[in-house]
């Protein structure tokens, strides 16, 4: 792959982007070109143009993968860019030459990534590799690879950083100081074909309000917490500097930047003296609000817009109901996914972090895979997870994938050494994310590709088990961000860490056994089944008391035990009753963190406590799912109280307003409230079980499955409940109605009253 090309670079200031370019003399006139294809990749991020026109609508290519082992190569069909009609002239030179220009920035490769002073990088030199292949009518091809015959120059981008933003000087456009181009070393074996979607501009949001703050600053509200950048237009004296700062929230009616920690999230635009437009495409920000200083004249709504950027995924699932706050909650989950699915499933998109934390996506993968088609996006990430885990050895699945933190220079390394080693939920992403994909899409080939990562995770856990079979040793994040924990100690949860970890091990071993059986690894299947059985027995013996009480007696431990199938029927019923009591005793406030939140409403409804599940969902006092909505949230918050009731930002060091994990309750809305569930992987067979409850008059969901569109809607009538379902042609569905009856239907629309 790219065998004829070398990776090239041009040295300049570390913060700046460079331009690499080549003028190509064509072997024959453009009229003879029948096909043209560009293959490219980079250490850093790049934007390629031919004759000034972009080769693609994608941004931040080649994205972020585990660069040490997987550097993706993009392939673009650029035939249309060599068409004679696009030449703006008919002289001989234009017919026989073309120009390739590549803007090369730092991206994730040299991004000073991480927190606590990590400043983690994959290397200190960025580079670009590519090859343009042109096919002519007579059948011969012309290849234009990167090599030292290319030229380099400085660009108008004087600073570019994912965390800090860009500085663009429009006075430098079309100019630049020549730079020496040279080869830069890289491992050619890391090159792989692109396996997931690219990131693109998805939509544009106009300002909803522009006003002056109490401190006299110009603020802009785009009405939605988003990820991307501000595109700005201005005319003014040459050298005028416009500074745009970004934040998710306001505090004391000013830009609330404290949650950004060390990230500056600031773009600076220097005017040329003419009509200028700026778009900082070598960075991205998580923001709803912008502060603009230095703008010449009055800033108006037509001068700027927010460009929403995320990986290109198809929206496949929707939900709506009679409760406006719940509808907004679902939209917050969707926007949280959009903002955090930018090449990597990140924890947050705004502060000095933006890492692929495995625990977040372990909690959220099922929800994400209903809202969007994540098959390609998460498949690519899981390939990285397997590589990182393979090279991590006994430490198991890294807490972040790609694991750039291993390259960090933390100011206090000892602080992070205690985190080393396998941990539940975060490590279980190796199993739970493939499980979510299997249930959503039913792709056996993908499942087989993810199985090695499952094995690596389970084998890393085995040495940590006690003689009694419990996973009660080693570091655990546990029920992270339990709302009863101190804002400064997010790990200090009510749920016993060993209970949580052992329950998670049972779930992972069980699905690994199922996977092994499906792909023909029968010996492995028996091994993991034995581990699952042994784990279940240990859990029951040491953690479950007579009467169904589970050690630490809190909502999370009951939710996990019920949903993961660790209890016999009688104990399960008792655990369900105790869970309902715990929920009622706390006045239906949420008491769970990362571990329990995705499952607590499921556990209530599956044990016959539907009304309690609904009341938990619909509570608006803090902590609850709807409390942030009442405070104007447009994404899911990291903490239940990221914004305190008095309008102050939570004092915790980690306070993001765009973290999707706690939005995993949306999965329950889709599959229980609306009732669309897979009865076979990929929805090859359906289980439609709409579940009305107090507080909603109607609800419904749609899902585009691999077999066609599914709909399930219910509404209350004077005589009871009416249910309407739409089933894809040829697909069987078991419809479980609210009155307890079951009907099997095939294809088409069906109405039940």
VOGU-3710 file (C-alpha; in Angstrom, 3 decimals, decimal comma):
1> xxxxxxxxxx> 0,000/0,000/0,000  1,495/3,310/-1,136  4,590/1,306/-2,056  5,992/4,034/-4,315  5,465/6,885/-1,867  7,526/8,127/1,044  6,321/10,149/4,009  7,490/13,720/3,663  7,619/16,734/5,934  8,788/20,323/5,935
11> xxxxxxxxxx> 10,149/21,867/9,087  8,712/25,061/10,546  7,450/26,324/13,883  5,998/23,402/15,859  2,647/25,094/16,323  2,180/25,983/12,655  0,679/24,051/9,761  2,669/23,602/6,547  1,771/23,309/2,884  3,233/20,524/0,749
21> xxxxxxxxxx> 2,632/20,871/-2,975  3,545/19,498/-6,354  2,891/20,723/-9,892  2,312/17,724/-12,150  2,953/17,617/-15,881  0,366/15,202/-17,250  1,388/12,466/-19,682  -1,577/13,389/-21,885  -4,194/16,150/-22,004  -6,917/16,184/-19,342
31> xxxxxxxxxx> -9,432/15,234/-21,997  -7,755/11,820/-22,114  -8,112/11,151/-18,367  -10,598/8,371/-17,640  -9,968/7,910/-13,897  -7,938/9,436/-11,101  -7,502/8,246/-7,551  -5,640/9,720/-4,597  -4,484/7,542/-1,714  -3,246/9,405/1,333
41> xxxxxxxxxx> -2,506/9,367/5,039  -0,513/11,340/7,571  1,163/11,638/10,897  -1,024/14,556/11,877  -4,126/15,727/10,002  -4,268/16,841/6,403  -6,451/18,538/3,813  -5,656/17,770/0,181  -6,678/19,879/-2,814  -6,237/19,512/-6,536
51> xxxxxxxxxx> -6,161/22,796/-8,446  -7,506/24,476/-5,342  -10,535/22,191/-4,948  -10,823/19,796/-1,985  -10,515/16,110/-2,824  -13,226/15,277/-0,300  -15,741/16,767/2,094  -14,085/14,977/5,012  -12,171/16,752/7,753  -9,414/15,892/10,215
61> xxxxxxxxxx> -8,149/13,010/8,061  -6,814/10,384/8,607  -8,588/10,488/11,949  -7,296/8,958/15,148  -6,354/5,304/15,430  -3,709/3,413/17,374  -1,017/4,877/15,158  1,704/2,545/16,422  -0,032/-0,337/14,609  -2,883/1,046/12,485
71> xxxxxxxxxx> -2,495/4,181/10,344  -5,470/4,349/8,007  -5,115/5,222/4,325  -7,931/7,139/2,632  -8,763/6,602/-1,025  -10,504/9,365/-2,975  -11,958/9,248/-6,465  -10,790/12,591/-7,871  -11,621/12,012/-11,525  -14,072/14,926/-11,531
81> xxxxxxxxxx> -11,314/17,304/-10,419  -9,368/16,650/-13,619  -12,304/17,385/-15,904  -11,592/20,017/-18,561  -14,709/21,906/-17,509  -13,101/22,682/-14,168  -10,017/24,372/-15,573  -11,233/27,972/-15,790  -9,303/28,372/-19,017  -8,223/26,568/-22,159
91> xxxxxxxxxx> -4,539/27,331/-22,519  -2,063/24,544/-23,058  -0,621/24,602/-19,498  -3,987/24,176/-17,851  -4,801/21,228/-20,071  -1,498/19,510/-19,383  -0,730/20,272/-15,720  -2,373/20,147/-12,347  -1,458/21,261/-8,857  -1,662/19,190/-5,667
101> xxxxxxxxxx> -1,660/21,089/-2,380  -1,771/19,530/1,097  -2,265/21,470/4,321  -0,669/19,468/7,137  -1,371/20,082/10,826  -0,636/18,527/14,209  -3,898/16,689/14,876  -3,692/13,863/17,374  -0,187/12,830/16,309  1,516/15,865/17,845
111> xxxxxxxxxx> -1,402/17,108/19,899  0,061/17,402/23,419  -2,858/15,242/24,516  -4,073/14,253/27,938  -4,467/16,020/31,265  -2,466/16,654/34,432  0,430/17,845/32,292  0,661/14,654/30,241  1,373/16,434/26,925  1,287/13,071/25,197
121> xxxxxxxxxx> 2,424/12,766/21,572  3,057/9,952/19,139  6,024/11,782/17,672  7,618/15,174/17,345  7,500/15,340/13,552  4,374/15,412/11,397  4,335/14,051/7,856  2,190/13,277/4,803  2,215/10,284/2,474  0,190/9,976/-0,683
131> xxxxxxxxxx> 0,006/8,924/-4,292  -2,121/10,247/-7,144  -2,805/7,613/-9,786  -4,157/8,826/-13,129  -5,502/6,510/-15,832  -5,710/7,666/-19,451  -7,900/6,555/-22,329  -5,140/4,439/-23,879  -4,941/2,382/-20,680  -1,667/3,580/-19,267
141> xxxxxxxxxx> -1,363/5,093/-15,797  0,685/7,927/-14,371  1,698/7,833/-10,716  2,537/10,885/-8,648  3,844/9,737/-5,229  5,111/11,876/-2,398  8,889/12,210/-2,399  11,500/14,911/-2,000  10,637/16,387/-5,412  7,630/17,988/-3,720
151> xxxxxxxxxx> 7,888/21,571/-2,487  6,980/23,039/0,879  6,065/26,426/2,288  4,658/28,051/5,368  0,901/28,543/5,565  -1,550/31,090/6,941  -2,171/28,745/9,910  0,389/29,936/12,432  -0,932/27,846/15,323  -3,018/24,687/15,344
161> xxxxxxxxxx> -3,931/22,550/18,342  -6,938/20,351/19,016  -7,158/21,642/22,575  -6,079/25,237/22,131  -7,431/26,202/18,712  -5,994/27,926/15,648  -4,418/31,213/14,674  -5,024/32,078/11,016  -3,457/35,134/9,368  -5,342/35,950/6,169
171> xxxxxxxxxx> -2,527/38,291/5,092  -0,431/35,200/4,397  -2,878/33,459/2,078  -1,364/32,560/-1,273  2,119/33,411/-0,022  4,487/31,534/2,239  8,170/31,083/2,863  9,714/28,128/0,999  10,618/25,173/3,195  12,910/22,242/2,558
181> xxxxxxxxxx> 11,002/18,992/2,014  12,560/15,828/3,333  11,581/12,283/4,131  10,496/11,424/7,651  10,794/7,957/9,074  7,718/5,811/9,630  6,803/2,141/9,799  5,187/1,227/6,474  3,698/-1,884/8,077  1,299/0,334/10,021
191> xxxxxxxxxx> -0,579/1,361/6,864  -4,059/-0,161/6,644  -7,089/0,567/4,503  -9,757/2,802/6,009  -12,207/0,706/8,011  -14,615/3,283/9,431  -16,431/6,455/8,405  -14,670/9,762/7,930  -15,654/12,934/9,757  -17,557/15,573/7,798
201> xxxxxxxxxx> -19,385/18,856/8,247  -22,901/17,737/9,146  -24,943/20,915/9,581  -24,703/24,618/10,274  -26,347/26,440/13,195  -27,078/30,158/13,147  -26,730/32,354/16,234  -29,844/32,464/18,377  -28,735/35,525/20,318  -25,882/38,057/20,341
211> xxxxxxxxxx> -25,542/40,361/23,352  -23,165/42,196/25,659  -22,250/40,550/28,979  -22,022/42,381/32,324  -18,268/42,726/31,770  -18,848/44,276/28,364  -17,935/41,230/26,298  -19,755/40,205/23,118  -21,345/36,776/23,573  -23,058/34,512/21,045
221> xxxxxxxxxx> -25,497/31,694/21,809  -25,926/29,051/19,099  -28,747/27,424/21,056  -27,170/23,960/21,148  -24,099/22,429/22,755  -22,232/21,114/19,722  -18,853/20,028/18,434  -17,112/21,732/15,545  -16,024/25,308/15,011  -17,167/28,839/14,211
231> xxxxxxxxxx> -17,022/29,963/10,601  -16,616/33,743/10,588  -16,723/36,503/7,965  -15,268/39,968/8,462  -14,020/43,048/6,630  -11,642/45,447/8,322  -8,156/46,925/8,406  -5,305/44,545/7,682  -3,808/43,145/10,861  -7,022/43,412/12,886
241> xxxxxxxxxx> -7,253/40,459/15,272  -10,560/38,771/16,070  -10,477/36,349/18,991  -13,165/33,688/19,440  -13,315/31,801/22,751  -15,631/28,820/23,239  -17,494/27,308/26,184  -20,454/25,052/26,845  -22,159/27,156/29,519  -22,391/30,565/31,102
251> xxxxxxxxxx> -21,593/31,295/34,727  -22,519/34,632/36,276  -23,610/35,645/32,764  -20,057/35,279/31,444  -18,352/32,532/29,458  -17,891/29,500/31,758  -14,382/28,336/30,850  -13,257/26,636/34,103  -14,471/23,174/32,961  -12,066/23,411/30,004
261> xxxxxxxxxx> -9,147/23,077/32,441  -5,953/23,736/30,464  -7,593/23,754/27,010  -7,684/27,297/25,627  -10,370/26,541/23,022  -9,549/29,848/21,337  -9,301/30,773/17,661  -7,616/33,954/16,458  -8,281/35,400/13,007  -6,082/38,139/11,518
271> xxxxxxxxxx> -7,708/40,185/8,766  -6,132/40,755/5,361  -7,725/44,137/4,706  -10,256/42,696/2,262  -13,335/40,504/2,654  -12,209/37,529/4,739  -13,781/34,225/5,713  -12,208/31,981/8,339  -12,846/28,323/9,114  -10,429/26,649/11,584
281> xxxxxxxxxx> -10,577/23,087/10,284  -7,436/21,761/12,015  -9,078/21,884/15,447  -12,481/21,365/17,034  -14,300/22,694/20,053  -17,182/21,601/22,264  -19,352/24,668/22,809  -22,713/26,351/22,781  -21,459/29,858/23,488  -18,742/31,949/21,902
291> xxxxxxxxxx> -17,116/35,155/23,064  -15,954/37,387/20,211  -13,529/40,257/20,741  -11,887/42,562/18,229  -14,594/42,304/15,584  -14,567/45,471/13,446  -17,923/47,196/13,814  -21,073/45,526/15,097  -21,180/41,732/15,171  -24,349/40,566/13,397
301> xxxxxxxxxx> -25,965/37,173/12,997  -24,919/36,875/9,349  -21,234/37,248/10,260  -20,772/33,860/11,874  -22,196/30,360/12,146  -21,402/27,161/14,001  -20,322/24,214/11,854  -21,287/20,850/13,380  -18,708/18,110/12,761  -18,795/14,390/13,545
311> xxxxxxxxxx> -18,099/11,027/11,966  -20,432/10,250/9,109  -23,048/7,845/10,485  -26,634/7,291/9,345  -29,385/8,117/11,851  -31,463/4,939/12,165  -33,501/5,270/15,369  -35,991/7,833/16,708  -38,207/8,201/19,771  -40,968/10,614/20,677
321> xxxxxxxxxx> -43,608/10,748/23,371  -46,160/12,995/25,046  -43,629/14,406/27,556  -41,563/17,310/26,198  -38,780/16,945/28,757  -38,298/13,275/27,853  -38,153/14,179/24,163  -35,447/16,717/24,958  -33,608/14,100/27,031  -33,490/11,813/23,999
331> xxxxxxxxxx> -32,294/14,638/21,775  -29,612/15,391/24,355  -28,451/11,794/24,056  -28,363/12,099/20,273  -26,395/15,356/20,385  -24,026/13,860/22,939  -23,321/10,994/20,579  -22,792/13,315/17,629  -20,320/15,429/19,550  -18,361/12,524/20,981
341> xxxxxxxxxx> -18,316/10,299/17,894  -15,615/12,247/16,080  -13,284/9,512/14,779  -13,123/8,027/18,328  -15,892/7,484/20,926  -14,628/10,054/23,408  -15,602/10,902/26,951  -16,023/14,604/26,207  -15,186/16,975/23,351  -14,167/20,228/25,041
351> xxxxxxxxxx> -11,530/20,061/27,801  -7,924/18,880/27,836  -8,940/15,230/27,502  -11,216/14,092/24,622  -10,001/10,523/24,988  -11,564/7,195/24,050  -12,443/6,153/27,592  -13,572/2,556/27,417  -15,987/2,746/30,339  -18,106/5,435/28,716
361> xxxxxxxxxx> -18,736/3,475/25,537  -19,210/0,215/27,463  -22,154/1,892/29,188  -23,506/3,548/26,057  -22,856/1,249/23,079  -26,365/-0,239/22,962  -27,968/3,217/23,029  -25,571/4,540/20,395  -26,259/1,608/18,081  -30,009/2,286/18,125
371> xxxxxxxxxx> -29,640/5,994/17,428  -27,086/5,691/14,625  -25,545/2,989/12,491  -22,323/2,572/14,460  -21,222/-0,668/12,804  -18,257/0,811/10,946  -17,359/3,425/13,552  -17,190/1,086/16,534  -15,733/-1,779/14,496  -12,691/0,348/13,717
381> xxxxxxxxxx> -12,350/1,367/17,354  -12,550/-2,253/18,507  -9,700/-3,188/16,165  -7,644/-0,544/17,937  -8,765/-1,872/21,319  -7,526/-5,359/20,446  -4,141/-4,041/19,303  -3,709/-1,875/22,393  -4,675/-4,777/24,669  -2,382/-7,214/22,898
391> xxxxxxxxxx> 0,567/-4,898/23,467  -0,456/-4,000/27,025  0,136/-7,565/28,209  -1,031/-8,282/31,756  -2,415/-4,762/32,157  -5,323/-5,768/29,926  -7,612/-3,360/28,123  -6,271/0,196/28,473  -8,615/2,664/30,104  -8,461/4,784/26,951
401> xxxxxxxxxx> -8,307/3,608/23,327  -6,252/4,720/21,455  -3,953/4,710/24,458  -2,013/7,904/23,938  -1,586/8,291/27,706  1,182/5,697/27,669  3,228/8,358/25,872  2,416/11,000/28,489  4,748/12,836/30,820  2,516/13,233/33,831
411> xxxxxxxxxx> 3,559/15,721/36,470  2,743/13,067/39,099  3,295/9,611/37,533  2,575/7,846/40,819  -0,947/9,200/40,703  -1,649/7,066/37,645  0,344/3,981/38,488  -2,394/2,885/40,881  -4,790/2,836/37,910  -2,789/0,181/36,107
421> xxxxxxxxxx> -4,272/-3,210/35,425  -7,576/-4,672/34,266  -10,719/-3,046/35,608  -14,407/-3,863/35,259  -16,707/-1,994/32,844  -13,754/-0,167/31,265  -12,103/-3,463/30,373  -15,471/-5,069/29,677  -15,850/-2,737/26,712  -13,902/-5,442/24,854
431> xxxxxxxxxx> -16,989/-7,644/25,225  -19,955/-5,340/25,743  -19,377/-3,160/22,691  -19,188/-6,193/20,347  -22,294/-7,538/22,082  -24,161/-4,319/21,326  -23,071/-4,470/17,680  -24,033/-8,130/17,367  -27,490/-7,546/18,784  -28,032/-4,426/16,657
441> xxxxxxxxxx> -26,654/-5,596/13,295  -26,042/-9,357/13,436  -22,721/-9,246/11,555  -21,004/-12,568/12,314  -17,806/-11,608/10,479  -17,407/-8,503/12,630  -18,162/-10,496/15,761  -15,391/-12,952/14,889  -12,987/-10,043/14,363  -13,788/-8,747/17,852
451> xxxxxxxxxx> -13,448/-12,087/19,614  -9,649/-11,877/20,123  -10,152/-8,696/22,145  -12,666/-10,498/24,353  -10,167/-13,273/25,016  -7,385/-10,828/25,871  -9,633/-9,056/28,363  -10,812/-12,207/30,134  -7,334/-13,688/30,297  -6,025/-10,489/31,884
461> xxxxxxxxxx> -8,711/-10,731/34,595  -8,122/-14,372/35,560  -4,958/-13,697/37,624  -6,888/-11,131/39,677  -9,567/-13,526/40,884  -9,524/-14,603/44,505  -9,471/-18,265/45,411  -13,211/-18,053/46,000  -13,783/-16,955/42,404  -14,625/-13,307/43,085
471> xxxxxxxxxx> -13,058/-10,400/41,218  -12,281/-8,453/44,360  -8,626/-7,547/43,825  -6,927/-4,795/41,866  -7,940/-1,255/41,024  -11,568/-0,517/40,132  -13,342/2,615/38,941  -16,506/0,939/40,226  -19,799/2,818/40,048  -18,000/5,915/38,844
481> xxxxxxxxxx> -19,709/9,251/39,525  -22,205/7,930/42,021  -24,197/11,109/42,773  -23,726/10,541/46,520  -19,947/10,666/46,189  -17,978/13,837/46,827  -17,423/15,906/43,658  -13,704/15,499/44,402  -13,849/11,686/44,829  -15,865/10,311/41,890
491> xxxxxxxxxx> -14,718/6,759/42,660  -16,224/6,768/46,175  -19,418/4,911/45,319  -21,913/3,113/47,544  -21,725/-0,069/45,471  -19,107/-2,565/46,614  -16,414/-2,647/43,926  -16,077/-6,428/44,132  -19,811/-6,912/43,625  -19,728/-4,689/40,559
501> xxxxxxxxxx> -16,614/-6,314/39,087  -17,771/-9,894/39,695  -21,163/-9,194/38,131  -19,455/-7,661/35,096  -17,131/-10,638/34,763  -20,136/-12,969/34,641  -21,746/-10,974/31,852  -18,527/-10,847/29,838  -17,680/-14,527/30,267  -21,212/-15,490/29,264
511> xxxxxxxxxx> -21,157/-13,511/26,039  -17,619/-14,631/25,214  -18,865/-18,209/25,491  -21,788/-17,428/23,186  -19,442/-15,783/20,699  -16,996/-18,668/20,751  -19,827/-21,100/20,065  -21,101/-18,958/17,166  -17,713/-18,795/15,451  -16,858/-22,462/15,959
521> xxxxxxxxxx> -14,420/-22,157/18,878  -16,087/-24,881/20,932  -13,174/-25,484/23,298  -13,088/-21,800/24,133  -16,850/-21,787/24,575  -16,599/-24,515/27,191  -13,812/-22,618/28,953  -15,780/-19,381/29,192  -18,983/-21,192/30,161  -17,125/-22,804/33,039
531> xxxxxxxxxx> -15,786/-19,388/34,102  -19,285/-17,902/33,925  -20,776/-20,723/35,994  -18,017/-20,473/38,590  -18,420/-16,698/38,788  -22,195/-16,911/39,200  -21,853/-19,441/41,994  -19,270/-17,310/43,809  -21,444/-14,220/43,426  -24,453/-15,974/44,933
541> xxxxxxxxxx> -22,464/-17,563/47,735  -20,541/-14,505/48,919  -22,613/-11,496/47,875  -26,282/-12,572/48,046  -27,950/-13,024/51,433  -31,138/-14,902/52,246  -34,124/-12,847/51,175  -32,368/-11,401/48,122  -30,252/-8,727/49,835  -27,001/-8,057/47,976
551> xxxxxxxxxx> -23,857/-6,698/49,598  -23,845/-2,891/49,824  -27,637/-2,853/49,370  -27,845/-0,052/46,788  -29,570/0,377/43,453  -26,523/-0,420/41,324  -25,827/-3,885/42,748  -29,453/-4,954/42,376  -29,646/-3,585/38,841  -26,539/-5,482/37,725
561> xxxxxxxxxx> -27,507/-8,757/39,397  -30,988/-8,657/37,852  -30,035/-7,546/34,349  -27,001/-9,817/34,027  -28,923/-12,926/35,107  -26,982/-13,746/38,237  -29,995/-14,702/40,402  -32,467/-17,574/40,470  -36,142/-16,743/39,953  -37,121/-16,418/43,596
571> xxxxxxxxxx> -34,079/-14,351/44,537  -34,513/-12,223/41,434  -38,056/-11,326/42,439  -36,910/-10,467/45,954  -34,044/-8,361/44,571  -36,515/-6,535/42,354  -38,701/-5,717/45,338  -35,704/-4,470/47,293  -34,547/-2,355/44,353  -37,986/-0,761/44,153
581> xxxxxxxxxx> -37,814/-0,036/47,894  -34,392/1,584/47,527  -35,650/3,751/44,691  -38,774/4,798/46,594  -36,806/5,493/49,778  -34,718/8,018/47,844  -37,851/9,767/46,499  -37,067/8,575/42,984  -33,812/10,503/42,775  -31,099/8,744/40,779
591> xxxxxxxxxx> -28,507/7,051/43,012  -26,420/5,229/40,391  -23,203/6,032/38,536  -21,644/4,620/35,357  -22,164/1,002/36,397  -25,797/1,076/37,442  -27,370/3,847/35,373  -27,728/1,901/32,095  -29,583/-0,901/33,893  -31,642/0,448/36,790
601> xxxxxxxxxx> -34,847/1,170/34,837  -34,458/-2,158/33,007  -34,154/-4,002/36,316  -37,263/-2,312/37,706  -39,442/-2,980/34,673  -38,226/-6,564/34,217  -39,191/-7,430/37,796  -42,662/-5,945/37,558  -41,997/-2,460/38,906  -42,829/-0,467/35,773
611> xxxxxxxxxx> -44,454/2,389/37,682  -41,315/2,859/39,762  -39,164/2,888/36,634  -41,355/5,584/35,111  -41,303/7,695/38,252  -37,504/7,404/38,379  -37,311/8,493/34,750  -39,679/11,436/35,121  -38,248/12,922/38,331  -37,006/16,486/37,818
621> xxxxxxxxxx> -35,271/17,235/41,109  -31,503/16,769/41,272  -30,104/14,161/40,785  -32,277/12,917/37,939  -32,222/12,536/34,178  -34,622/15,426/33,696  -32,969/17,855/36,119  -30,366/18,905/33,501  -33,169/19,359/30,969  -34,948/21,745/33,336
631> xxxxxxxxxx> -31,666/23,689/33,550  -31,547/24,080/29,767  -29,179/21,217/28,945  -28,947/20,292/25,268  -26,543/17,375/25,772  -26,004/14,798/28,528  -23,877/16,023/31,406  -20,912/14,213/32,936  -22,295/14,706/36,430  -25,888/14,638/37,534
641> xxxxxxxxxx> -25,253/18,138/38,869  -22,636/19,543/36,506  -24,596/22,756/36,944  -25,781/23,308/40,492  -29,328/24,503/41,227  -28,006/28,008/41,952  -26,489/28,278/38,467  -22,897/27,699/39,592  -20,712/25,114/37,876  -19,990/21,988/39,939
651> xxxxxxxxxx> -16,697/22,500/41,804  -15,368/19,081/40,809  -12,236/18,992/38,665  -14,151/16,938/36,088  -17,250/18,846/35,037  -18,243/18,320/31,442  -21,565/19,285/29,910  -21,260/16,795/27,067  -20,709/13,229/28,307  -23,029/10,616/26,850
661> xxxxxxxxxx> -22,651/7,757/29,358  -25,507/8,723/31,712  -27,776/9,060/28,677  -27,804/5,258/28,376  -31,338/5,344/29,807  -32,462/6,154/26,265  -31,898/2,482/25,417  -34,683/1,625/27,875  -36,944/4,197/26,252  -36,400/2,686/22,826
671> xxxxxxxxxx> -36,665/-0,948/23,800  -39,054/-0,986/26,762  -41,216/2,140/26,675  -41,600/1,994/22,875  -40,835/-1,730/22,905  -38,587/-2,427/19,889  -36,273/-5,304/20,807  -34,280/-7,855/18,795  -35,513/-11,419/19,265  -32,581/-12,502/17,075
681> xxxxxxxxxx> -29,314/-10,705/16,276  -29,710/-7,821/13,854  -33,497/-7,818/14,400  -33,867/-10,822/12,087  -36,782/-11,624/14,372  -38,497/-9,027/16,520  -39,931/-8,761/19,995  -42,306/-5,807/20,170  -43,297/-5,145/23,782  -44,531/-1,566/24,317
691> xxxxxxxxxx> -44,786/-0,750/27,997  -47,071/2,134/29,008  -46,566/3,722/32,401  -47,658/6,687/34,484  -46,791/10,100/33,131  -46,976/9,366/29,409  -50,093/9,429/27,227  -48,356/8,037/24,172  -44,911/7,005/22,953  -43,337/5,518/19,873
701> xxxxxxxxxx> -40,063/4,688/18,181  -38,795/3,827/14,730  -35,719/1,838/13,766  -34,138/1,082/10,419  -32,806/-2,435/10,919  -30,712/-4,506/8,489  -34,026/-6,100/7,449  -36,110/-2,961/7,056  -37,956/-0,277/8,988  -39,659/-1,096/12,292
711> xxxxxxxxxx> -42,206/1,084/14,082  -43,881/0,686/17,438  -46,352/3,212/18,818  -48,847/3,153/21,662  -51,394/5,660/22,943  -53,994/5,746/25,618  -57,639/5,812/24,534  -60,916/5,988/26,431  -61,178/2,219/26,245  -57,577/1,313/27,043
721> xxxxxxxxxx> -54,382/1,347/24,975  -53,992/1,224/21,192  -50,794/-0,255/19,769  -49,635/0,173/16,177  -46,620/-1,689/14,806  -44,946/-1,805/11,411  -42,828/-4,874/10,643  -40,445/-5,304/7,669  -41,625/-7,696/4,918  -40,864/-11,317/5,700
731> xxxxxxxxxx> -39,811/-10,638/9,293  -41,674/-12,308/12,147  -42,466/-10,384/15,312  -43,845/-11,484/18,654  -46,031/-8,607/19,828  -46,462/-8,567/23,617  -49,386/-6,307/24,387  -49,963/-4,333/27,593  -52,825/-6,663/28,566  -50,401/-9,585/28,747
741> xxxxxxxxxx> -51,410/-11,286/25,495  -48,942/-12,212/22,763  -49,541/-12,260/19,012  -47,104/-13,288/16,294  -47,282/-11,278/13,069  -45,245/-11,139/9,854  -44,579/-7,976/7,895  -46,801/-4,959/7,361  -48,791/-2,677/9,647  -50,809/-4,109/12,529
751> xxx> -53,080/-2,316/14,985  -54,169/-3,732/18,338  -56,719/-2,222/20,694
//
